[in-house]
Amino acid sequence: MELPDPAPAHLIDPAAPDAEDVDAYRLLAADIASGVAVVAARHRRRDVAATVTGFLDVSYDPPTMLVSLFEEGRICDAVESSGAWTLSVLRREQEGAANWLASPGNPVEGLLDGVAFRRAPHSGAPVLDGALAWFELSTVAVHPAATHRIVVGEVTAMGRGIDEAQADDPLVHYARGYRGLTR
């Protein structure tokens, strides 16, 4: 039995979305729960990092991941220019770092002064201490997508930032805010 839609569909012209379309999309897309991570790179002898929620594993053979980066952000330029980057998947306790690195207008110098990190073995890019998991990646493709770039990377190193027994409370982005998983 086909049920009636609870609300009428919001139709969009993809070639020319208006402000109402964008607002409706943002509201509905906020219902997609996603993990929270920090992408980081070494660029021009500086550490550059930003919080992301648009990332995923692509393949296990070879281990490959992708991340979506705002094309006008410093992190996008750093990742594209350096060719190597890290992805640190955050725990609930790392919400402060997630908020700090998601803030627009962060300083270029001293960005990670208040964030504990170590260096990835190949690129020297920052890996956040205490992360659920971390991956060092080498860029293999970059694809433009609207206002973003989809960066695909093959994993060159990986590990945990904590003991596996403690890896039970990821930081999750849902409904425009951060949450943890409760059991």
C-alpha positions in Angstrom: 0.0 0.0 0.0 1.4 3.4 -1.0 1.2 6.0 1.7 0.8 9.7 1.0 3.9 11.9 1.5 3.8 13.6 4.9 5.1 16.8 3.3 5.2 18.0 -0.3 8.5 17.6 -2.1 10.7 20.7 -2.3 11.7 21.0 -6.0 15.1 22.6 -6.8 16.6 23.9 -10.0 20.2 22.7 -9.6 21.5 25.3 -12.0 20.0 28.1 -10.0 19.1 27.3 -6.4 17.7 30.2 -4.4 18.2 31.1 -0.7 15.1 29.1 0.2 16.5 26.0 -1.6 19.8 26.3 0.2 18.1 26.7 3.6 15.8 23.7 3.0 18.8 21.6 1.9 20.9 22.6 4.9 18.0 21.7 7.2 17.5 18.3 5.7 21.2 17.5 5.3 21.7 18.3 9.0 19.7 15.0 9.7 22.7 13.0 8.3 24.8 11.9 11.1 28.5 11.8 10.3 31.8 11.3 12.1 34.1 14.2 12.9 37.7 14.4 11.9 40.6 16.8 11.5 42.4 17.0 8.2 45.9 18.4 8.5 48.9 19.1 6.2 52.4 20.7 6.3 52.4 23.6 3.9 55.3 26.1 3.5 56.7 24.9 6.8 53.4 25.6 8.6 50.8 23.3 10.0 47.3 23.8 8.5 44.3 21.9 9.9 40.5 22.0 9.8 37.6 20.1 11.1 35.6 18.0 8.6 32.5 15.9 8.5 32.6 15.0 4.8 35.0 12.0 4.6 34.8 8.3 4.0 36.7 5.2 3.3 36.6 4.3 -0.4 38.4 1.0 -0.7 40.3 -1.5 1.3 42.5 -2.6 -1.6 44.5 -0.5 -1.8 43.4 1.4 1.4 41.9 4.6 0.0 39.9 7.5 1.6 38.4 10.7 0.4 37.6 14.1 2.0 35.5 17.0 0.9 37.2 20.4 1.4 35.9 23.9 0.8 37.9 25.1 -2.2 38.6 28.5 -0.8 39.9 27.3 2.6 43.5 27.2 3.6 43.3 23.5 4.2 42.2 22.8 0.6 45.2 24.7 -0.7 47.6 23.0 1.8 46.3 19.5 1.0 46.4 20.1 -2.8 49.9 21.7 -2.7 51.6 19.3 -0.3 50.2 16.1 -1.8 50.1 14.4 1.6 47.8 14.9 4.5 46.4 13.3 7.7 42.9 12.5 8.9 42.4 12.2 12.6 39.0 10.7 13.6 37.9 12.4 16.8 36.5 11.1 20.1 33.7 12.8 22.0 36.3 14.3 24.4 37.9 16.2 21.5 34.9 18.5 20.8 37.0 21.5 21.9 39.6 20.8 19.3 36.8 20.2 16.7 35.2 23.6 17.5 38.6 25.4 17.5 39.6 24.0 14.1 36.2 24.6 12.6 36.2 28.3 13.4 36.6 30.6 10.5 39.5 33.1 10.7 41.8 31.0 12.8 45.4 32.3 13.0 47.9 31.1 10.4 50.7 31.1 13.1 50.2 29.0 16.2 47.0 27.2 15.0 47.8 24.0 16.9 49.5 25.6 19.9 46.6 24.5 22.2 46.1 21.1 20.5 48.2 18.1 21.4 49.6 16.3 18.3 52.5 14.3 16.9 53.9 14.1 13.4 52.9 11.5 10.8 55.8 9.3 9.8 56.1 10.2 6.0 54.8 13.7 5.6 55.3 15.2 9.0 51.7 16.4 9.0 50.0 16.7 12.4 48.1 13.7 13.8 45.9 14.7 16.8 46.8 12.9 20.0 44.0 10.8 21.4 42.2 10.3 18.1 40.1 7.1 17.7 42.1 6.4 14.5 44.4 8.3 12.2 45.5 8.0 8.6 48.3 9.5 6.6 47.4 9.8 3.0 49.0 10.6 -0.4 46.7 12.4 -2.8 45.9 10.4 -5.9 43.0 12.5 -7.4 41.3 15.9 -6.8 37.8 16.5 -8.2 35.9 19.8 -8.3 32.4 19.5 -6.8 30.3 22.8 -6.5 32.1 24.9 -3.9 34.3 22.0 -2.7 37.1 19.7 -3.9 36.9 16.0 -3.4 40.4 14.8 -2.5 41.1 11.1 -2.8 44.1 9.7 -1.0 45.8 6.3 -0.6 46.8 5.5 2.9 50.5 5.4 3.6 50.4 5.0 7.4 47.7 4.6 10.0 47.1 3.8 13.7 45.2 4.6 16.9 45.7 7.5 19.2 44.4 5.6 22.2 44.1 2.1 23.5 41.5 0.1 21.5 39.5 -0.6 24.7 38.9 3.1 25.0 37.8 3.6 21.4 34.1 3.5 22.2 32.8 7.1 22.0 33.3 8.8 18.6 32.4 12.5 18.1 29.4 12.7 15.8 27.9 15.6 14.0 24.1 15.6 13.8 21.4 18.3 13.7 24.0 21.1 13.4 25.8 20.1 16.6 28.3 17.6 18.1 27.1 14.5 20.0 28.5 11.3 21.3 27.1 7.9 21.1 25.5 6.6 24.3 25.0 3.0 25.1 
